[in-house]
């Protein structure tokens, strides 16, 4: 019986390339804790950190048979995880920006003309896409964003739970983000250019 703990990283990678599940398991136990701490320190959410580490190991297993690591296994794993973390952060920033734009329902004082134009275009696209939502989902969105009612008020008016209201809003926001992807991209690029100018 092999004592996997005594094998070097290079030996484990070599065996992993032959689909050796025991070698993969040893790599997992050898690096999981440190990688999790690495991810948690950067994304600061335990659940997300664990998901990213799991994704890393899933990708590692998928790539078995074609792994070619020039330096060290630890270096390879940390670089791969860093890229996963950065991708997650970038996607989260896009989602946050999209949500912020969707919530712009009232005129914003002293807003740059270019941004006001983008917000106006997004508002028009939102109106055009709302009819594609299920009736209850559309109603919840309109009560929240156009009549400024709280989830509690909407739940009481429609005779549903606040959790159901939240689910309808999340569904509506996801749909609108996808539908308005191009405009969101333009808005985000504009925001980045604005920040670049601001910090000159």
N, C-alpha and C positions, 0 to 999 in steps of 0.2 A: 504494500500500500504506500502511495506517495505521501511524503510530508510536504504539503503544498506551501506551508509557511517558510520553509527553507529555500524555496526556489527564488531566483532573482526575478526582477520585473521583466527582463529580456526573455527569460525562460517561460514565464507565464504568457507573454505576448505570443511567443512562438507556438505554444500549445493552444492558445486561444484561436490562432489562425487555422488550427485544425479542428475548430468547433469543440474544444474541450470545455465542457460546462464547469467542471471543477476548477479549472484555471480562471475562468471568468468569475466564479464565486469568490475565489481568493482575492482577486483584484478588487472586487466590490468591497469585501470586508477590510481590505488593506487601506483603501482610500476614501470610503464613503464618509466617515466622520469628518475628516479634514476638508473634504470638498463641500460638505454641507455647511460647515462653519464659514467657508470662503463665500459661498453663495448667500448665506443669511446676512453676513456683514454688509453685503452690497445691495441686496434687495429688501432687507429688513422685514421680511414676511416669512415665517416659518413654513407655511404651507407651500408658498411659491418656491422657496429655496429647495424644499424636498422634491417638488415636481421637476425642477430644473436638473437636479442631480439624477433623478430617475430617468429623465430624458437623455442625459449624457450616457448613462450605462446602457440604455436601450440602443442608442446609436452605436455604441461601442460593440455591442453584440451583433447588430445588423452588419457592421463593417468587418466582422471576423472573416478571415480568409484573404483579406486585402489590406490589412493593417501594415503600414510601413512607417515606423516611428524613427525619425532621424536622431533625435536626442534621447530624452528619458521619457518613460511612461508617465511619471508624475507631471512633467512639463507639458506633455501632450494633453493630459486630462485637464489641467488647470487652464490652458489656453482655450480648449474646447468649451469648458464651463464658462469662462469669461465671455466668450462670444455668445453663448446662450443667454447669459445674464444681460448683456448689452442689448441683444435683440428684444428681450422681454421689456427692458426699460424703455426702449424706443417705441415699441408697440403700445406700451402703457401711456406714454406721452401723447401719442397720436389719439388714443381713445379718450384721454382726459381733455385734449384740445377739442375733439369732436363734440364731446358732451357739453363743454363750455359754450361752444358756438350754438348748439341746439337750444341752449337755455337763454339765449339772447332774444328775449321777446319784446322788450321795451327799448325805446331809443336810448342810446348811450351818449351822455354829454361829452363834448370835446373828443369825439372819436375821429380818427383820421378818415378823410373821404374815401380812400381806397378800401379801408376795412368796412366802412359803412356800406359801400357798394357790394362787397362780398357777403356781408350779413343779409343785405336785401335780397341778393340772388339766392342765398341759402333758404331764406324765408319763403320765397316763391317756389323753390323746388320742394320744400317741405309740404307746402299746401298741395302741390301737384301729386305728391306721392302718398299723402295721408289716405286718400280714397282706396289705396291698395291694401290697407291694413284691415283686419277683421273689425267689425263694427264696435265691439266692446273695447277692443284695444285702442281704436281711434278715439272713442269717446273719452277714455281715461286720459289719453295724451292731451286732448283738447282742454279737458277740465283742468289739467295740471298746468299746461303751458300757456293757454290762452285766457283762462279764468282765474289762474293763480290759486287754485284750491289745494289744500294739503291732502296727503294720502288718507288721513282720517276723515276729512270732509267728503272726499270722493267715495270712500268705502261706504259711508252712511247714505249718501245720495243714491248709489247704485245697488246697495244691499249686498255688498261683497266684503270680504275681509281686506284688511290693509295689506296683507301678504299678497293677495291676488292683484291688488292695485299695483304693488311693486313689480310683480311679475309681468303685468301688462305694459308697464312703463319700460322695463328692461327690454321687452320684446320690441316695442316701438322704436326705442333708441337704437337697438342693434340693426333693425331693418333700415332706418333712416341713415345710419352711418354707412351701410353698404350702398344704399341708393345714391348717396351724395358723396361718394368717395372722391371723385375728381375735384369737386368744390372744396372739400376738406383739405385736399392736398395743396390747392392753390392758397387757401387760408393759412395753412401751416407755413408754407414757403414765405408768404408775405410777413407772417409773424417773426420768422427767423431773420428776414432781411431788416425788419423794423428794429429788432433787438440789436442786430449788428450795427445799425446806424446809431442807435441810442447809446451804445457803449463805446463808440469811437472817442 
